[in-house]
């Protein structure tokens, strides 16, 4: 056995020497391959190859298996190992650990562990090849082409638009599987989240309300036969009597924009739309209630709700989902100036309710209040709003899950099922009258924009405030403040703005479309 190991290692080194001295041409092409390997059940020092990895191993007369055995301990979940010169078509082969095969849905974790393992492993493999300046990577489907594509696309994203030295741009391709439909779907899901990340990461002087709206319009241009874009001006906002929204925007020199997107994907033009609303504060200084300077730069991503909602609409259009969706994004900056709202000011929302603004840094709920009132005019099947609304949400759940406040058990179930599939989890939070009483007890107006006990239950009182502008039976508020950015919690996302929960919104819409189509088919048959 010792002699065999020595012979294999010598052969591998010889191949690598040949590779570096005689295959400079191949290196210039920079083509790589990522393959998966599972932990073998009940055997700590063994492994199982995926179908694609086994196919390559057979073509190499078992060399891949032998090198895996002698090059170190079995690969753990998310870890990788690189082999050079192993195959003439692939100068670099990264083998990644997938954990246990068929792990499936984990009730305690509220996600599909197999899918998450694939995303994590393949993102790691693609990244390590990117670091080696490999420009084209073929990716093992590992039994789930969509999850594999998502892992590759999300893992390779790097915001370096403003840097002189950039990461190698990598193109990806499915390897060893004919599930092109799943692969292409995963690419679109990943691209959607990356669009949200791109918008959220961009500096506020470059991503103004106007630039944000123009960017989304440009992304939707290829689908113009099904999409209508309205970029509503300040004059229109004033005509709509959106006093709460205007009270936030008036402190800035940048004009507000109310972005309205209509995607008409359903063959039934009379189908009630799904309404998505996103908070679009492109920079939040706090206004007169100024935030501390430490970490204020991250408030360029305070339009994360608008970014994820608009990216979800773009993705739905790219997927040609058979559903009607309307996306609304009130876009503005929250800045201090001589024109800015002052603590104690009273403003009137679109539905006529008056609001005492005791904290100008609780501005997200003000812009959403008017957008929610406007959303009801479309008689939607459901309203889902997303917002980086409260630091209290981050304190409560951290980055583990998006907090969901909803008046509908049915809507909660749909969002939860979607999140299990995407791995971008949601967690239900309370909407008790206990919290409503805290925002309706106001000295000067119908409502106060902060809770009576400001330090307690901040995420819950913010949700209770929003509910005062909702009459629809199916409404959900997603507080995404805790999932706005990523340090290292989600291994297949690099450090930076996360773009969460774009994929969950897309999956939710896709499932809603599928259910609607099935009901339509049954009605047609019977």
N, C-alpha and C positions, 0 to 999 in steps of 0.2 A: 504493500500500500504506500509506504514511504517513497519507494522508487517511482510509483505512478504519479504521486503528487509532484515530485521533483521534475518528472518528465513534462507534466502538464504546465507547471509554472515556467519551465524553460521554454516550452513551445509558445506560451502566451507572451513571454518577454521577446522571443524571437519575432513573433508576429508584430509586436509593438515596434520593434526596431525597424522591421521591414516597412511598417506603416509610416513611421516618421521619416525614413530616408527615401523611400521609393513611391510614397503615395501622397506627395505634397498636393497633387492635383485634386485628390479626394478631399483633402483637408480644406482646400480652397472652396470646395462645394459645401462644406460644413453641413453634412447631413447626419442626423442622429435618429436613434430609436429608443423609445421608452417602453419597457415591458414590466409586467407585474408578476409577483410571486406571493403566494399565500402561506401563512403559518399552517403547518400540518397538525390536524387535531390529535391531541394526546401524545405528540412526539415533539419535545422541546428543541431538538437539534435537527429537525428536518423541515421540508417545505414542499409545496405543490406549485407547479408552474401553471400559469393561465394557458388557455388554448393557443394563443399567439406565441407565447414564450416556448411552449412545448413544440410548436411547429418549427421554430428557429432551432431549438435544441436538437430536434431530429435531423434537420438539414446539416447540422454541425457534428453529427454522430455523438451527441451527448456532451460536447465540450462545455456548453453553457452550464449544465448541471454540475459538472465536475469543478468548474472554476468557482461556482457559488459555494460549493462545499469546502474548498481549500483556501478560499480568499478571506475567510473570517466567519464569525458566528452567523446563524440564520438571520436574515433581515427582519427587523422589527417593523411594526406599522409606521409608515411615513418615512422610513430610512431608505437610503439608496446606495448603490454601488455602481461604479462605472468601469466598463471594459473597453479597451481600445484595440482596433485591428482584429476584432473577433469575426467580422463578416465584411466581405468586400463592398457590399452595398451601404454599410453603415459604419463609418470610421469610429463613431462613438455609440455605445449601447449603455443606457442607464437602466438598471434593474431596480424596481421599487417594491417596498414591502406593503402589502394590502391588508395585513392582519388576518383574521379568521375568515374563511370562505363562508358565504351565505349567512352573514351575521344578522341581516334583516333589520326590521323595525324594533327599536328598543323603547319600551313603554316608559321607563324611568328617565331616559334622555330626550324623549319626544322627537326622535328623528330616525331616519333609516341609516343605520350604522354602516351598512355595506356601501351605500352611495357616498357617505361622508368619507369613508376610508379611501374610496377610489379618487374622489376629488383631492384629498390631501396628498395621496401618494403620487398621483400623476402631475400635480402642480409642482411637487418637489423635484421630480425627474426632469420636467421641462425647464425648470429654473436652473438646475445644475448644468444642463446642456447650454442654456442661454449664457451662463457665466463663462462657458468655454467658447463663446462666439459661434455656436452652431446656429445656422440661420434657417434650417428646415428640419422639423422633427415629425417623425411618424409616431403615432400614439396608440398603444394597445387599448382596445375597448374595455378589457377586463370584465366582460359580461354585461356592461352597462354603458353604451356608447354616449348617451346624453350626459351622464355624470362625468365620464372621462373628458368630454369636450369642455364642460364647465370648469373642471379642475385645471385643464390646460390654459384656457382663455383667461380665467381669473388669476391664475398663478403667474402668468407672464406679464400682466399689466404693471406698468411702472409709469408714474407721472414724471416725465423728464422733458416735457415740452419746452421749458424755459432754461434748460441746462445745455452747455456746449457739448459736454461728453454724455452720450446717450447709451442706453442699453441696446444690445443687438436686437433688431427686429426679427422675430421668429414666426415663420408660417408653420401651421400644423396640418396634419393629415391623418385620417383614420388608418389604422394598421390591423390586418388580420381579422376583419369583420366586414359583413355586408350591410350592417345596420346604418346606412347613410342617413336615413330619416332621423334616427335618434341623435346621431352625431351633429347634423345640421341644426337640429332643435337646440341642442346643448350649446352650440356656437352662438346662436341668437340670444339665448338666456344669458350667457356670459357677457356677450357684447352689450346687452341691455344694462347689466349691472355696472359694466365698465364705463358706459356713457354717464351714468349717475356719478361714478367716482371722478370722472374727468371734470364734470361741472362743479362738484363739491370741493375738489382739491384746488381748482383754479383760484388765483388771488382775486380779491374783491374789486380791485381797480380794473381788472380785465373781464371779470364776469359780473357785469352790471345787470340790472333788470332788463334793459334793452338787448344787451348781448345774449343773455340767457334765452330770451324769447326768440331772437334771430337764430340761435344755434338749434333750438328744437324745431323751428320751422324748416331749417335746412335739412335736418335729419329725417323729417317727415316728407320732404319733397318727392322722393321716389314713389310714394304711395298716395299721390295727390288725387287719384281717382276714387279713393275711399276716405280721404282725410280732408277736413277743412280746418284752417288755423285762423283764429281771430286774435290779434294783438290789440287789446282795448287800451285806449289812451286815458289820460287823467280826466279829460272832458267827459268821456263815457262813464268813468267811475263816479264822477260827481253827479251825472244824470241818474245813475242807479242809487244815489243817496247812500253810498257806502261810507258813512262818516267814521266808522271804527277803523277801516283800512286807511282812509285819508289822514286820520290823526297820527298814524305811525309814519307815513311817507313824507309828511310835510316838513320834517326836520332836515331832509336831505336835498342836495342840489340835483341828484339823479331823479328823473321823473319815474313815477310808478307805472307798471304795466300789469294789466289783468289778462293773463294768457288763457285762452279758451281753445281746447282741442276737441274736435269731433271726429271719431273714427266710426265709420259705418260699415261694419263687417258682416252683419247679419243679413241673410237673404230676405228676412221679414223686416221691411223698413219701419213697421209700426212697433217693433219690439222695444220695450222700455230699456233705456240705457243703464249700464253700470256707471255710477258717478264716482270719480276719483278726484280728491282735492288735496293739494299739497301746499304747505306753508313755504313762502318764497322770500324770506329775508336774506338778501344777497350779502349783507353785512350787518351784524347786530352789535353795536357799541353799547347798547343798553339805553341809549337816549340820555335824557337829563339824569335818569337813575343809572349813572355810568357804571359799567362793569369794571372790576379790577384789571389792570393792564396785563397781568400774568395770564397767558393762555388766550388773550382776546383774539389773537390771529386766527384761532380755530373757528371763530365766528363767521369766517368766510363760507363755512359749510352750513350756516343756519338756514339755508334754503334746501336742506337735504330732503325735506318732504316733497317739495316741488320737483327736485331732481329725480327722485325715485318714481314719483307718479308720472312725470312726463316720459321718463325712460321706459316705464311699463307700457305706456301708450305706443311709443315707437316700436317696442318689441312685439306688441299685439298686432300692429300693422304689418310688421315683417313676417310674422307667423301666419298672417291672414286668418286670424281667429274669427269664427262666425258669431260675432257678438257686437253690439253697439256700445261704445265707451265714450264718455265725455270726461276730459281732464281739465281741471281748473287750477290755476296757479296765480294767486295774488303776489306780485313781485315788487319789492321795494327795499330800501335801506332803512335802518333805524339809527338815526344820527342825532347828536345834540346840536342845537343852534338856537338863534333867537326866535325861529319859527316853530321849534319843536314843542310837542305837548309837555305840560308840566304836571308833576304829581298833584292830584286833586282836581284836575280838569274833568269835565263831564262831556262825553261824546254820545252821539246817537247812531245806532247801527241801522242797517237796511230794514230790519223788521220793526223799527220804531222804538226798540228798547234802549234806555239810556244806561250808560256805563260810567262809573266813577273810576278814573285811571289813577290809582294810588301808587302804581309802580310802572314806569314807562319801559322797564325791562321785561315786563310780562306782556309783550307786544304781539307774540305769535297768535295768541287766542283772539286778539282784536281783528287781525286780518282774516283769520279763519272764520270768525263770526259772520262777516259779510259774505264771504265765499259760500258758506253753508246755506245762508238764506237764499242766495242766488241759485244754488244747486237744486233746491226744491222746485224751481220753476220748470224743470225738465221731467218731473214725475218719474224719478229713477226707480229701478228695481231694488237698488241698495246704494248707500252713500258710504264711502270709505275715505277718511282723511288721514294723512300722514304728516307728522310734524316733529322736528327736534324741539319739543315744547318745554320740557322742564328738567332741570338738574336733578330734581327729586326722583325722576324715573331712572336716571343713572345710578343714584344711590340705592334704589330699591332692587333693580335687577342687574345692574352692571351691563356688560356687553353680551350676556348669555341669550337674551331674548328681547323682542319688541313687546312693550306693554300694550295690551288691547283692552279698551273700554268700549262696551257695546250694549245696546238695548235689545239685542236679538240673539237668541240661542242658535238659531239657524245660521246666521252670519258668522258667529264665532266658530261653529263646527266647520264651515267651509274654509275659513282662514287657517284654522288649526290643521286640517287635513293637508292643505297646500304646503304649510310650513314643515310638516313631517317629511314630505317628499324633497323639498329644497334644502333642508338642513338649516334654513334661516328661520329660527324658531320664534313663536309668539307665545305669550302667557297672559291669561285673562286677569284683569284687575277690576276692583269693585266700583260700581256707580251708585253708591248708597245715597239716600236723601240726606243722610248725615253730612255729606260734603256739599250738597246743594244749598243747604241752609247757611253755610259759611260764605257763599258768594252772593246770595240774595239779601244778606243783611248789610245794606249799604246806607250810609248817612245821607248822601245827596242824590242817589240815582236808583234805578231798578236793580242794578248789579254792580259788584265791585270786581275789578280785574285781578285781585288777589284774595286769597282766603282770609277769613276772619282771624284764624290762627296761622299766620303766614309760614311758620316753620314746620307745621304738621300736615302730612298728607298732601304735599304740593302737587304731585302728579294727579291725584284724585280730585282736588278742588279745581284744577285746570280743566279736567274732563267734564266735571259738573258744570262749569261755566259754559263750555261748548254745547252741552246738551240743551241749554236754554235757547239755542238757535236751531234746534232740530225738532221736526214733527214727524219725520219719516219713521216707519216701523222697523226698518232695517238700516241701522247706522253703526259704524264702528270708527273709533278714534284710535289711531296707532301713534303712540308716543315713542319716537325712535331716537331720543336723545342719547340713550345708553349705547346704542349700536352705531352711532354716527361715525366713529373712527375705529381703527384696528391697530393694536400694538403687536401682539403675537397670539391673541386669543383664537382667531380663526386662522389655522395654519396655511390655508390656500389663498389667503389675502396678504399682500405685503403691508408693511406699516403705512398708515395714512388713512384717508377717508374711505369708508367701506362700501358706499352705495347700497347698503342694506335698507329695507328688505325688498329690493326690486324684483328678484326672482320669485319671491313668495307672492307678490302682487300679480305677476304674470301668470304663475301657476293657478292662483285663485281665479283669475279671469278665464283661463283656458278650461278649467273644470266647470265653471259656470256656463261657458259656451257649449261644452260637451253635453251637460245636463239639459240645456235648453234645446239643443239639436235633437237629442233623444226624445224629449217630450213632444217636439214638433213632428218627429217621424211617427210616433205612436198615434198622435191625433190624426195624421194623414192616413194611417192604415185603418183606423177604426172610425 
